[in-house]
C-alpha cells in the first residue's frame, strides 16, 4: 500500500495513469477470485483502498488548480 504523500508527489497525468493501471489490476483480480485462482484475497481490499487514496489526491490537485 502506498501512502498519500507518495501520490501527492506524482504529477496529475501520471496519477491518472496509475489509477487506470490499478483499476485494471482490480478487474483481473476479481476475475481470478471468481474462478477460484486468486491466492491473496486481501490484496483486492488493499488495491481498492489505494485506488480510493489516489483518486482523493487527484481530486485535491484538480480542486487546487481550478
MARDREN-235001 format. One record per atom (N, C-alpha, C): residue in one letter; chain; atom name; y, z, x. Coordinates in nm, 4 decimals. Example, Ala and Ser with C-alpha at 12.3 -4.5 7.8 and 13.67 -1.06 7.14 Angstrom:
2
NODE   res   chain   atom          y          z          x
NODE     A       A      N    -0.5690     0.7800     1.3190
NODE     A       A     CA    -0.4500     0.7800     1.2300
NODE     A       A      C    -0.3300     0.7800     1.3200
NODE     S       A      N    -0.2250     0.7080     1.2850
NODE     S       A     CA    -0.1060     0.7140     1.3670
NODE     S       A      C     0.0030     0.7870     1.2900
***
This chain:
66
NODE   res   chain   atom          y          z          x
NODE     X       A      N    -0.1179     0.0000     0.0834
NODE     X       A     CA     0.0000     0.0000     0.0000
NODE     X       A      C     0.1239     0.0000     0.0876
NODE     X       A      N     0.2164    -0.0830     0.0505
NODE     X       A     CA     0.3413    -0.0903     0.1236
NODE     X       A      C     0.4439     0.0036     0.0601
NODE     X       A      N     0.5362     0.0464     0.1407
NODE     X       A     CA     0.6401     0.1352     0.0914
NODE     X       A      C     0.7604     0.0523     0.0456
NODE     X       A      N     0.8401     0.1051    -0.0475
NODE     X       A     CA     0.9558     0.0298    -0.0956
NODE     X       A      C     1.0524    -0.0094     0.0165
NODE     X       A      N     1.0624     0.0714     0.1194
NODE     X       A     CA     1.1523     0.0390     0.2306
NODE     X       A      C     1.1094    -0.0909     0.2991
NODE     X       A      N     0.9799    -0.1145     0.3063
NODE     X       A     CA     0.9304    -0.2381     0.3666
NODE     X       A      C     0.9696    -0.3588     0.2824
NODE     X       A      N     0.9673    -0.3436     0.1510
NODE     X       A     CA     1.0069    -0.4532     0.0630
NODE     X       A      C     1.1582    -0.4760     0.0672
NODE     X       A      N     1.2336    -0.3695     0.0850
NODE     X       A     CA     1.3801    -0.3828     0.0905
NODE     X       A      C     1.4262    -0.4578     0.2149
NODE     X       A      N     1.3468    -0.4549     0.3207
NODE     X       A     CA     1.3809    -0.5254     0.4433
NODE     X       A      C     1.3610    -0.6761     0.4307
NODE     X       A      N     1.2771    -0.7179     0.3354
NODE     X       A     CA     1.2465    -0.8598     0.3177
NODE     X       A      C     1.3610    -0.9318     0.2472
NODE     X       A      N     1.3737    -1.0617     0.2726
NODE     X       A     CA     1.4693    -1.1448     0.2005
NODE     X       A      C     1.4157    -1.1683     0.0592
NODE     X       A      N     1.5046    -1.2021    -0.0328
NODE     X       A     CA     1.4658    -1.2180    -0.1731
NODE     X       A      C     1.3624    -1.3288    -0.1916
NODE     X       A      N     1.3801    -1.4418    -0.1229
NODE     X       A     CA     1.2845    -1.5508    -0.1404
NODE     X       A      C     1.1486    -1.5172    -0.0794
NODE     X       A      N     1.1490    -1.4458     0.0308
NODE     X       A     CA     1.0233    -1.4018     0.0923
NODE     X       A      C     0.9523    -1.3020     0.0011
NODE     X       A      N     1.0289    -1.2152    -0.0599
NODE     X       A     CA     0.9732    -1.1157    -0.1507
NODE     X       A      C     0.9126    -1.1830    -0.2739
NODE     X       A      N     0.9792    -1.2848    -0.3260
NODE     X       A     CA     0.9266    -1.3572    -0.4413
NODE     X       A      C     0.7951    -1.4265    -0.4057
NODE     X       A      N     0.7873    -1.4828    -0.2861
NODE     X       A     CA     0.6635    -1.5470    -0.2419
NODE     X       A      C     0.5516    -1.4439    -0.2266
NODE     X       A      N     0.5856    -1.3265    -0.1761
NODE     X       A     CA     0.4882    -1.2181    -0.1598
NODE     X       A      C     0.4349    -1.1734    -0.2957
NODE     X       A      N     0.5231    -1.1683    -0.3961
NODE     X       A     CA     0.4819    -1.1293    -0.5310
NODE     X       A      C     0.3818    -1.2307    -0.5861
NODE     X       A      N     0.4114    -1.3592    -0.5683
NODE     X       A     CA     0.3191    -1.4631    -0.6159
NODE     X       A      C     0.1823    -1.4512    -0.5482
NODE     X       A      N     0.1843    -1.4233    -0.4188
NODE     X       A     CA     0.0595    -1.4078    -0.3444
NODE     X       A      C    -0.0206    -1.2882    -0.3967
NODE     X       A      N     0.0472    -1.1768    -0.4204
NODE     X       A     CA    -0.0222    -1.0580    -0.4705
NODE     X       A      C    -0.0758    -1.0799    -0.6113
NODE     X       A      N    -0.0013    -1.1523    -0.6959
NODE     X       A     CA    -0.0484    -1.1809    -0.8304
NODE     X       A      C    -0.1727    -1.2694    -0.8262
NODE     X       A      N    -0.1767    -1.3608    -0.7306
NODE     X       A     CA    -0.2941    -1.4452    -0.7133
NODE     X       A      C    -0.4149    -1.3615    -0.6703
NODE     X       A      N    -0.3914    -1.2678    -0.5789
NODE     X       A     CA    -0.4990    -1.1779    -0.5348
NODE     X       A      C    -0.5486    -1.0925    -0.6505
NODE     X       A      N    -0.4563    -1.0479    -0.7357
NODE     X       A     CA    -0.4933    -0.9663    -0.8506
NODE     X       A      C    -0.5806    -1.0464    -0.9467
NODE     X       A      N    -0.5433    -1.1716    -0.9703
NODE     X       A     CA    -0.6226    -1.2578    -1.0577
NODE     X       A      C    -0.7642    -1.2748    -1.0034
NODE     X       A      N    -0.7724    -1.3031    -0.8736
NODE     X       A     CA    -0.9034    -1.3199    -0.8095
NODE     X       A      C    -0.9848    -1.1911    -0.8184
NODE     X       A      N    -0.9198    -1.0791    -0.7960
NODE     X       A     CA    -0.9883    -0.9502    -0.8042
NODE     X       A      C    -1.0386    -0.9206    -0.9436
NODE     X       A      N    -0.9593    -0.9550    -1.0439
NODE     X       A     CA    -1.0028    -0.9333    -1.1819
NODE     X       A      C    -1.1237    -1.0188    -1.2153
NODE     X       A      N    -1.1232    -1.1414    -1.1659
NODE     X       A     CA    -1.2381    -1.2289    -1.1901
NODE     X       A      C    -1.3638    -1.1723    -1.1231
NODE     X       A      N    -1.3492    -1.1241    -1.0022
NODE     X       A     CA    -1.4631    -1.0662    -0.9318
NODE     X       A      C    -1.5123    -0.9406    -1.0023
NODE     X       A      N    -1.4200    -0.8610    -1.0549
NODE     X       A     CA    -1.4589    -0.7391    -1.1258
NODE     X       A      C    -1.5353    -0.7736    -1.2527
NODE     X       A      N    -1.4930    -0.8791    -1.3200
NODE     X       A     CA    -1.5608    -0.9215    -1.4415
NODE     X       A      C    -1.7032    -0.9669    -1.4124
NODE     X       A      N    -1.7204    -1.0353    -1.2993
NODE     X       A     CA    -1.8523    -1.0846    -1.2622
NODE     X       A      C    -1.9375    -0.9775    -1.1943
NODE     X       A      N    -1.8784    -0.8630    -1.1657
NODE     X       A     CA    -1.9521    -0.7545    -1.1030
NODE     X       A      C    -1.9654    -0.7681    -0.9528
NODE     X       A      N    -1.8828    -0.8499    -0.8909
NODE     X       A     CA    -1.8925    -0.8725    -0.7471
NODE     X       A      C    -1.7876    -0.7955    -0.6673
NODE     X       A      N    -1.7001    -0.7246    -0.7359
NODE     X       A     CA    -1.5940    -0.6515    -0.6677
NODE     X       A      C    -1.6454    -0.5144    -0.6262
NODE     X       A      N    -1.6323    -0.4823    -0.4979
NODE     X       A     CA    -1.6814    -0.3538    -0.4475
NODE     X       A      C    -1.5759    -0.2443    -0.4579
NODE     X       A      N    -1.4505    -0.2787    -0.4300
NODE     X       A     CA    -1.3441    -0.1788    -0.4294
NODE     X       A      C    -1.2551    -0.1975    -0.5522
NODE     X       A      N    -1.2896    -0.1304    -0.6604
NODE     X       A     CA    -1.2119    -0.1457    -0.7830
NODE     X       A      C    -1.0775    -0.0735    -0.7744
NODE     X       A      N    -1.0659     0.0239    -0.6874
NODE     X       A     CA    -0.9394     0.0954    -0.6712
NODE     X       A      C    -0.8339     0.0051    -0.6085
NODE     X       A      N    -0.8778    -0.0989    -0.5412
NODE     X       A     CA    -0.7838    -0.1929    -0.4809
NODE     X       A      C    -0.6995    -0.2642    -0.5842
NODE     X       A      N    -0.7552    -0.2867    -0.7042
NODE     X       A     CA    -0.6795    -0.3517    -0.8107
NODE     X       A      C    -0.5621    -0.2650    -0.8547
NODE     X       A      N    -0.5872    -0.1374    -0.8637
NODE     X       A     CA    -0.4811    -0.0450    -0.9049
NODE     X       A      C    -0.3682    -0.0434    -0.8021
NODE     X       A      N    -0.4051    -0.0375    -0.6748
NODE     X       A     CA    -0.3051    -0.0392    -0.5687
NODE     X       A      C    -0.2272    -0.1692    -0.5667
NODE     X       A      N    -0.2955    -0.2785    -0.5921
NODE     X       A     CA    -0.2304    -0.4094    -0.5943
NODE     X       A      C    -0.1322    -0.4183    -0.7098
NODE     X       A      N    -0.1703    -0.3688    -0.8254
NODE     X       A     CA    -0.0781    -0.3682    -0.9403
NODE     X       A      C     0.0462    -0.2860    -0.9089
NODE     X       A      N     0.0261    -0.1747    -0.8428
NODE     X       A     CA     0.1409    -0.0892    -0.8088
NODE     X       A      C     0.2306    -0.1540    -0.7046
NODE     X       A      N     0.1707    -0.2235    -0.6082
NODE     X       A     CA     0.2504    -0.2951    -0.5086
NODE     X       A      C     0.3325    -0.4059    -0.5735
NODE     X       A      N     0.2727    -0.4744    -0.6702
NODE     X       A     CA     0.3456    -0.5792    -0.7420
NODE     X       A      C     0.4637    -0.5173    -0.8154
NODE     X       A      N     0.4417    -0.4055    -0.8808
NODE     X       A     CA     0.5489    -0.3389    -0.9544
NODE     X       A      C     0.6601    -0.2928    -0.8604
NODE     X       A      N     0.6227    -0.2377    -0.7447
NODE     X       A     CA     0.7230    -0.1933    -0.6474
NODE     X       A      C     0.8077    -0.3108    -0.5990
NODE     X       A      N     0.7405    -0.4195    -0.5652
NODE     X       A     CA     0.8126    -0.5337    -0.5113
NODE     X       A      C     0.9002    -0.5982    -0.6174
NODE     X       A      N     0.8545    -0.6017    -0.7427
NODE     X       A     CA     0.9379    -0.6564    -0.8498
NODE     X       A      C     1.0608    -0.5693    -0.8732
NODE     X       A      N     1.0440    -0.4390    -0.8604
NODE     X       A     CA     1.1564    -0.3478    -0.8762
NODE     X       A      C     1.2608    -0.3713    -0.7677
NODE     X       A      N     1.2168    -0.3856    -0.6448
NODE     X       A     CA     1.3088    -0.4100    -0.5335
NODE     X       A      C     1.3771    -0.5455    -0.5503
NODE     X       A      N     1.3009    -0.6468    -0.5939
NODE     X       A     CA     1.3587    -0.7790    -0.6160
NODE     X       A      C     1.4658    -0.7725    -0.7246
NODE     X       A      N     1.4384    -0.6981    -0.8303
NODE     X       A     CA     1.5369    -0.6813    -0.9370
NODE     X       A      C     1.6616    -0.6106    -0.8860
NODE     X       A      N     1.6448    -0.5104    -0.8006
NODE     X       A     CA     1.7591    -0.4408    -0.7414
NODE     X       A      C     1.8440    -0.5362    -0.6599
NODE     X       A      N     1.7783    -0.6241    -0.5823
NODE     X       A     CA     1.8505    -0.7201    -0.4995
NODE     X       A      C     1.9277    -0.8197    -0.5864
NODE     X       A      N     1.8644    -0.8666    -0.6949
NODE     X       A     CA     1.9302    -0.9600    -0.7840
NODE     X       A      C     2.0493    -0.8944    -0.8532
NODE     X       A      N     2.0319    -0.7703    -0.8913
NODE     X       A     CA     2.1389    -0.6980    -0.9585
NODE     X       A      C     2.2565    -0.6728    -0.8637
NODE     X       A      N     2.2247    -0.6430    -0.7370
NODE     X       A     CA     2.3284    -0.6164    -0.6387
NODE     X       A      C     2.4100    -0.7418    -0.6077
NODE     X       A      N     2.3431    -0.8570    -0.6018
NODE     X       A     CA     2.4121    -0.9810    -0.5670
NODE     X       A      C     2.4907    -1.0378    -0.6846
NODE     X       A      N     2.4572    -0.9995    -0.8069
NODE     X       A     CA     2.5264    -1.0533    -0.9259
NODE     X       A      C     2.6548    -0.9814    -0.9543
***
